[in-house]
Amino acid sequence: MFSHNILVRFAFILMTCSSLGLAQRSEPASSSSLGGQIVLSVHGGLKEPLLVLLDHSGSKKDQRTFTDLRGNFEFRNVPKGSYNIRVRLEGFESVNYPVDIPGTPYVFIFLNGSAARGPSALGGNRVVDVRQLTANIPKQALKEYEKAVREIKDHNPQRAIERLEKSVKLAPDFYNGHLGLAQEYRKTGRLDAAEQEFIRAFELNPREGTPLIQLGEIYLEKNDFERAAEALSQAIRIEPGSAVAHYALGRARYRLSEYAEAEKAFTRAALLDKDFEAAELMLVHVYVRQGKLSMALSRMDALLQRNPGNIPNPALEKFRSEVVAALAKLKQGAEKQK
């Protein structure tokens, strides 16, 4: 029962350690510390420190700090009040999450996205049959596509979209054009338009899983978890070796409270990609949801031991302390019943 209550108020995108019953640090009554960890939903981790903003509601000023390469960050001496944590990273969903001080001493923030998984190019991280680029595609459509690629590299998304729209208008059956347009629509928040383009891309190339994976992620962003699970299950049948597809399916199953299925998906993602930390962390949360506290503790210990150069991970260590406390309380209850 205690293991269930430990995560009753668990949030998927951001898990606040205060909802796990963590004790606050001994800070003056007028100020507190706020810390946590940024976790990417793709392998590889951060390449450089990431800016984290803390905005006070109704104030024009914000506090700023940078993460380390493990994603850890901390704000000190934060006055009591309501704030928003803001995180922006190109290729990932932006986060603007409200917190109350001193009610939220630690947080995990998961950044979800697809643009940073591989080389920065249209068409995702898989090689598409070169015939899709040339066969029956008008030269002007190809030229517009090539110009769109350059616009994306120059960080001009709207101009890239205009080029891609021209390309697919000239060549309605141009797979890469539709896929690239879908990705740019998604990055600029036009999810309905992106959904239709991903569907069209999959119709044109049903042997390619990338459109379905990203379509499933759009359904996740829309909180349409049934459709997300359906699309991602189909994607896995096409690409059973995709760690990203299994991870995204795990997210859908988790939100549907199908924890056993979510466990299978996250386990598979972690096996396929040994550096996929987001999958490992979600696997910990699934274990706790199911009352498998010993397994959660074992997985957390493995994650902490894997830290390069023994870089501290205070958010995960705080989470671990809660699981240890839960296990101790269960043991005490069992001994009392003897």
C-alpha positions as CSV (number, residue, x, y, z in Angstrom):
1,M,0.0,0.0,0.0
2,F,2.8,2.4,0.9
3,S,4.6,1.7,-2.4
4,H,1.4,2.6,-4.2
5,N,0.9,5.9,-2.3
6,I,4.5,6.9,-3.0
7,L,3.6,7.8,-6.6
8,V,-0.1,8.6,-6.5
9,R,0.5,12.1,-7.7
10,F,3.3,11.2,-10.1
11,A,3.4,13.4,-13.3
12,F,4.7,12.0,-16.5
13,I,6.6,14.9,-18.0
14,L,7.8,16.2,-14.7
15,M,7.9,14.4,-11.4
16,T,8.2,16.6,-8.3
17,C,10.0,15.0,-5.4
18,S,7.7,16.9,-3.0
19,S,4.9,14.6,-4.2
20,L,7.0,11.7,-3.0
21,G,7.0,13.1,0.5
22,L,10.5,14.5,0.4
23,A,11.6,16.6,3.3
24,Q,12.6,20.2,2.4
25,R,16.1,21.4,3.0
26,S,16.8,23.4,6.1
27,E,16.5,26.9,4.5
28,P,15.4,30.2,6.0
29,A,11.6,30.5,6.1
30,S,11.7,33.2,3.5
31,S,13.7,31.3,0.9
32,S,14.4,27.8,-0.3
33,S,16.4,25.8,-2.8
34,L,15.0,24.4,-6.0
35,G,17.0,21.8,-7.9
36,G,16.6,18.9,-10.2
37,Q,17.7,17.2,-13.4
38,I,17.0,17.6,-17.1
39,V,16.7,14.2,-18.9
40,L,16.6,13.9,-22.7
41,S,14.3,11.3,-24.2
42,V,17.0,10.3,-26.6
43,H,20.4,8.8,-26.2
44,G,23.7,10.8,-26.1
45,G,22.8,13.2,-23.4
46,L,23.6,16.9,-23.3
47,K,26.6,18.1,-25.4
48,E,26.9,21.4,-23.4
49,P,25.4,23.0,-20.3
50,L,21.7,23.9,-20.8
51,L,20.2,27.2,-19.7
52,V,17.3,26.8,-17.2
53,L,15.1,29.8,-16.4
54,L,13.0,30.4,-13.2
55,D,10.3,33.0,-13.8
56,H,8.4,34.5,-10.9
57,S,4.8,34.9,-11.7
58,G,4.0,38.6,-12.3
59,S,7.6,39.6,-12.4
60,K,9.7,40.7,-15.4
61,K,12.9,39.4,-13.9
62,D,14.0,35.8,-14.0
63,Q,16.7,33.7,-12.3
64,R,19.1,31.8,-14.5
65,T,21.4,28.8,-14.1
66,F,23.0,26.2,-16.2
67,T,23.0,22.5,-15.9
68,D,26.1,20.3,-15.8
69,L,26.5,17.7,-18.6
70,R,24.4,15.3,-16.6
71,G,21.5,17.7,-16.6
72,N,21.7,18.6,-12.9
73,F,20.8,22.2,-11.9
74,E,20.0,24.2,-8.8
75,F,18.6,27.6,-7.8
76,R,19.5,28.8,-4.3
77,N,17.8,31.3,-2.0
78,V,14.6,31.3,-3.9
79,P,12.0,33.5,-2.2
80,K,8.6,31.9,-1.4
81,G,6.1,32.2,-4.2
82,S,4.8,30.7,-7.5
83,Y,7.3,30.2,-10.4
84,N,7.6,28.7,-13.8
85,I,10.6,26.6,-14.9
86,R,11.4,27.2,-18.5
87,V,13.7,25.0,-20.6
88,R,14.3,25.4,-24.3
89,L,16.4,23.0,-26.4
90,E,16.3,22.9,-30.2
91,G,14.7,19.8,-31.5
92,F,12.8,19.1,-28.3
93,E,9.5,20.0,-26.8
94,S,9.7,23.2,-24.8
95,V,8.9,23.0,-21.1
96,N,7.1,25.8,-19.1
97,Y,6.2,24.2,-15.8
98,P,4.7,25.9,-12.7
99,V,6.1,25.2,-9.3
100,D,5.5,26.6,-5.8
101,I,8.3,27.4,-3.4
102,P,8.9,26.0,-0.9
103,G,6.5,23.2,-2.0
104,T,8.8,21.8,-4.7
105,P,12.4,21.3,-3.7
106,Y,13.4,18.9,-6.5
107,V,12.1,18.0,-10.0
108,F,12.8,15.7,-12.9
109,I,12.2,17.3,-16.3
110,F,11.9,15.0,-19.3
111,L,12.6,16.7,-22.7
112,N,10.8,14.8,-25.4
113,G,11.6,15.3,-29.1
114,S,12.8,13.7,-32.3
115,A,14.8,16.2,-34.2
116,A,18.0,15.6,-32.2
117,R,18.2,11.8,-32.7
118,G,20.5,11.8,-35.6
119,P,22.1,13.9,-38.4
120,S,20.3,17.1,-39.0
121,A,18.6,16.3,-42.3
122,L,15.2,15.8,-43.7
123,G,13.9,12.2,-43.7
124,G,14.9,11.3,-40.1
125,N,17.7,9.0,-39.1
126,R,17.2,6.2,-41.6
127,V,18.4,6.0,-45.2
128,V,15.5,6.1,-47.7
129,D,15.7,4.4,-51.0
130,V,17.4,7.0,-53.3
131,R,14.7,6.2,-56.0
132,Q,12.3,8.1,-53.7
133,L,14.3,11.2,-54.4
134,T,14.5,11.0,-58.1
135,A,11.9,8.7,-59.7
136,N,9.1,10.7,-61.3
137,I,10.0,13.8,-59.2
138,P,10.0,17.0,-61.2
139,K,13.4,18.8,-61.1
140,Q,11.8,21.9,-59.7
141,A,10.4,19.9,-56.8
142,L,13.8,18.6,-56.1
143,K,15.3,22.1,-56.2
144,E,12.7,23.3,-53.7
145,Y,13.5,20.4,-51.5
146,E,17.3,21.1,-51.6
147,K,16.7,24.8,-50.8
148,A,14.5,23.7,-47.9
149,V,17.4,21.6,-46.5
150,R,19.6,24.7,-46.6
151,E,17.0,26.8,-44.9
152,I,16.7,24.2,-42.1
153,K,20.5,24.3,-41.6
154,D,20.3,28.1,-41.5
155,H,17.6,27.9,-38.8
156,N,14.8,29.4,-41.0
157,P,11.9,27.0,-40.4
158,Q,9.2,29.2,-42.0
159,R,11.1,29.6,-45.2
160,A,11.9,25.8,-45.2
161,I,8.1,25.1,-44.8
162,E,7.3,27.3,-47.8
163,R,9.9,25.5,-49.9
164,L,8.6,22.1,-48.8
165,E,5.0,23.1,-49.5
166,K,6.0,24.1,-53.0
167,S,7.9,20.8,-53.4
168,V,5.0,18.5,-52.5
169,K,2.6,20.6,-54.5
170,L,4.8,20.0,-57.6
171,A,5.3,16.4,-56.6
172,P,2.4,15.0,-54.6
173,D,4.0,11.6,-54.3
174,F,7.4,12.8,-53.0
175,Y,8.0,10.9,-49.8
176,N,10.9,12.9,-48.4
177,G,9.1,16.1,-49.2
178,H,6.0,15.1,-47.1
179,L,8.2,13.7,-44.3
180,G,10.3,16.8,-44.1
181,L,7.2,19.1,-44.2
182,A,5.7,17.0,-41.4
183,Q,8.8,17.4,-39.3
184,E,8.9,21.2,-39.8
185,Y,5.2,21.5,-39.0
186,R,5.8,19.6,-35.8
187,K,8.8,21.7,-34.8
188,T,6.7,24.9,-35.2
189,G,3.8,23.6,-33.3
190,R,1.4,22.9,-36.2
191,L,0.5,19.4,-35.0
192,D,-2.7,18.9,-37.0
193,A,-0.9,19.7,-40.2
194,A,2.1,17.6,-39.2
195,E,-0.2,14.6,-38.5
196,Q,-1.7,14.7,-42.0
197,E,1.8,14.9,-43.6
198,F,3.1,12.0,-41.5
199,I,0.1,9.9,-42.6
200,R,0.7,10.8,-46.2
201,A,4.4,10.0,-45.9
202,F,3.6,6.5,-44.5
203,E,1.1,5.9,-47.3
204,L,3.8,6.6,-49.8
205,N,6.4,4.4,-48.1
206,P,4.7,1.8,-45.8
207,R,8.1,0.0,-45.2
208,E,9.5,3.0,-43.4
209,G,8.8,3.3,-39.7
210,T,9.9,6.9,-39.2
211,P,6.5,8.5,-40.1
212,L,4.6,6.2,-37.7
213,I,7.1,6.8,-34.8
214,Q,6.7,10.6,-35.1
215,L,3.0,10.3,-35.7
216,G,2.8,8.3,-32.4
217,E,4.8,11.1,-30.7
218,I,2.3,13.7,-31.9
219,Y,-0.5,11.7,-30.5
220,L,1.4,11.6,-27.2
221,E,1.7,15.4,-27.3
222,K,-2.1,15.6,-27.9
223,N,-2.7,13.2,-25.0
224,D,-4.4,10.8,-27.4
225,F,-2.7,7.8,-25.8
226,E,-4.8,5.1,-27.5
227,R,-4.0,6.3,-31.0
228,A,-0.3,6.7,-29.9
229,A,-0.1,3.1,-28.8
230,E,-1.8,1.9,-32.0
231,A,0.6,3.9,-34.2
232,L,3.7,3.0,-32.3
233,S,2.8,-0.7,-32.1
234,Q,2.5,-0.7,-35.9
235,A,5.9,1.2,-36.1
236,I,7.6,-1.5,-34.0
237,R,6.2,-4.2,-36.3
238,I,8.1,-2.4,-39.1
239,E,11.2,-1.5,-37.1
240,P,11.5,-3.9,-34.2
241,G,15.0,-2.7,-33.5
242,S,14.0,0.9,-32.9
243,A,14.8,1.9,-29.3
244,V,13.0,5.2,-29.8
245,A,9.8,3.4,-30.9
246,H,9.8,1.1,-27.9
247,Y,10.4,4.1,-25.6
248,A,7.5,6.1,-27.1
249,L,5.2,3.1,-26.9
250,G,6.2,2.7,-23.2
251,R,5.1,6.3,-22.6
252,A,1.8,5.6,-24.2
253,R,1.2,2.4,-22.2
254,Y,2.3,4.3,-19.0
255,R,-0.3,7.0,-19.5
256,L,-2.9,4.3,-20.1
257,S,-2.0,2.8,-16.7
258,E,-0.9,-0.4,-18.6
259,Y,2.2,-0.7,-16.4
260,A,3.1,-4.3,-17.3
261,E,3.1,-3.4,-21.0
262,A,5.0,-0.2,-20.3
263,E,7.6,-2.2,-18.4
264,K,8.1,-4.4,-21.4
265,A,8.5,-1.5,-23.8
266,F,10.9,0.5,-21.6
267,T,13.0,-2.7,-20.9
268,R,13.3,-3.4,-24.6
269,A,14.3,0.3,-25.3
270,A,17.0,0.1,-22.7
271,L,18.3,-3.2,-24.1
272,L,18.4,-1.9,-27.6
273,D,20.2,1.3,-26.5
274,K,22.5,0.9,-23.5
275,D,22.9,4.7,-23.2
276,F,19.1,5.5,-23.3
277,E,18.9,7.0,-19.8
278,A,15.3,8.3,-20.2
279,A,14.1,4.7,-20.8
280,E,16.0,3.6,-17.7
281,L,14.4,6.3,-15.5
282,M,10.9,5.5,-16.8
283,L,11.6,1.9,-16.1
284,V,12.3,2.8,-12.4
285,H,9.0,4.7,-12.2
286,V,7.1,1.8,-13.7
287,Y,8.7,-0.5,-11.1
288,V,7.5,1.8,-8.3
289,R,4.0,2.0,-9.8
290,Q,3.8,-1.8,-9.6
291,G,5.2,-2.0,-6.1
292,K,8.5,-3.6,-7.4
293,L,10.6,-1.5,-5.0
294,S,13.6,-3.8,-4.9
295,M,13.9,-3.8,-8.6
296,A,13.5,0.0,-8.7
297,L,16.3,0.3,-6.2
298,S,18.6,-2.0,-8.1
299,R,18.0,-0.1,-11.3
300,M,18.7,3.2,-9.6
301,D,21.9,1.9,-8.1
302,A,23.1,0.8,-11.6
303,L,22.3,4.3,-13.0
304,L,24.1,6.0,-10.2
305,Q,27.2,3.8,-10.6
306,R,27.2,4.6,-14.3
307,N,27.7,8.3,-13.7
308,P,30.9,9.4,-15.6
309,G,33.5,10.7,-13.2
310,N,31.2,10.1,-10.3
311,I,29.3,13.3,-11.1
312,P,26.5,13.6,-8.4
313,N,22.9,13.1,-9.4
314,P,21.0,14.7,-6.4
315,A,17.5,14.3,-7.9
316,L,17.9,10.6,-8.5
317,E,19.6,10.1,-5.1
318,K,16.6,11.8,-3.4
319,F,14.2,9.5,-5.3
320,R,16.4,6.6,-4.2
321,S,16.1,7.6,-0.5
322,E,12.3,7.6,-0.8
323,V,12.3,4.1,-2.2
324,V,14.7,2.9,0.6
325,A,12.3,4.5,3.2
326,A,9.4,2.7,1.6
327,L,11.1,-0.6,1.7
328,A,12.1,-0.1,5.3
329,K,8.5,0.7,6.2
330,L,7.2,-2.4,4.4
331,K,9.8,-4.5,6.3
332,Q,8.7,-3.0,9.6
333,G,5.0,-3.7,8.8
334,A,5.8,-7.3,7.9
335,E,7.7,-7.8,11.2
336,K,4.8,-6.4,13.2
337,Q,2.5,-8.9,11.6
338,K,4.7,-11.9,12.7
